[in-house]
Amino acid sequence: MKRRRWQVPLGMALVLLLGAMPAHAVVRFQCPANLLTDGAGPGGVRLDPATGFPTGETDDPNVLCIHLTAGDGWVTMADKVKYPNPDPVNLPAGSGGWPQYIFGFASATGIPDNDVMMAGMLADVWSAPTLKVREGQDLYLTLTNVGMILRPDLFDPHSVHYHGFPNAAPIFDGVPDASTVAVPGASFTYFYHQVGPPDGDSAGTYMWHCHVEATEHMQMGMLGNLYVLPAQDGSTVGGCASQKYVFTDGDGSTCYDVDYPLQIVGFDQNFHDKHIAVQPLPFASMKDTYSMFNGRGYPDTTLGRDAIPAPVDRDGVPLNPDPFNPDGKPSQRMSALIEATAGQKVLLRISSLSSTSFHNIEVLGIPMTVVGKDAKILRSSTGTNMFYQTNSVSLGGGQTADAILDTTGIAPGTYFIYARELGHLNNFEERFGGMMTEIRISAP
Ligand SMILES: [Cu+2]
């Protein structure tokens, strides 16, 4: 029998983890309400149809409870011409591409505490699960560190840094030298009160990431999206038929029909390969060679939400083994395909969590209006909207933009959104890929 590359490290990991865990370390999901259990997720929790991850809704409409695990795992890149499917007979279409070792997060909401360690091992998803909160809600976010199974020599804690959130208490900030972090085998619950009217506003597009050894852990994949939905949602303001808004704007000017994530991220293949090879990490030469939207390079960006098969190695052996699924755990679950019916307003929730570069992304053929930056409506102190039309947006790491595409009068067809720099349009050594996706407009 072929020896699988994870078996030896898995054994080492168990021995080392058991030895290293303090006796009091325990998985504990904290939630002051009961999770709603009328859905299709683990334990019957509700799933968000857009993201496929549990919503965290409870029987208290003002309380959300989400459980995440932090650990490691594998994903596959989009260079499928150079690294084709190793076993086209037995593996699903779309397999192939160079595997990359990652650190990351997985959803554990609804999984019983005693099962979370096993469920979270090699279960990381890239990008991390999207979190959606509403103005006025309280979010209880439990993070459980399941350890790095394939790097058992590491005892790194992990944290959640809710980027842009004005924490009242630094303990929930996630910066390791100023706040608490989750060590391997332990859980920590973060609390965020999402300010809403009449006390203020906090709606918009945010991001979250691990802040422990941030350059390394962020390059390795510990990045996710966080959206705060406005209290104004569900009411008609300014004739907005969809009743969906980017912000509690008071005039309906940020009305949209459909929204899509567009998270700017990248991997330096050398950094990731050195990491799993247990070699010194090339921080000084870090440069992304795989540029991606939502954890995928083109053309994988255009595949459906759960369409990318679980990663396999060059022999076709699953890299994220799962006792309940012979194919392993899938890890790139978020699509970057943008679809709309002509006439709709499409909100692009653009965020950059790149740890290496600035990015300029461009849309041709569809008018784009930027209505918010860094989760703030573009509005002057006297109340005048400062929205602007453009065909490109530039973002550095840690920045977001809320941009609305107006498809009124746009001819049905396929349009592109892509990085302007040619070096970001590759899947490593394979050209014509990278940070690009399609906007497919259908006839009304
Ligand atoms: Cu981390």
Boltz pocket constraint, residues with backbone or C-beta under 6 A from the ligand:
constraints:
  - pocket:
      binder: B
      contacts: [[A, 70], [A, 103], [A, 156], [A, 157], [A, 158], [A, 159], [A, 210], [A, 211], [A, 212], [A, 217], [A, 222]]
      max_distance: 6.0
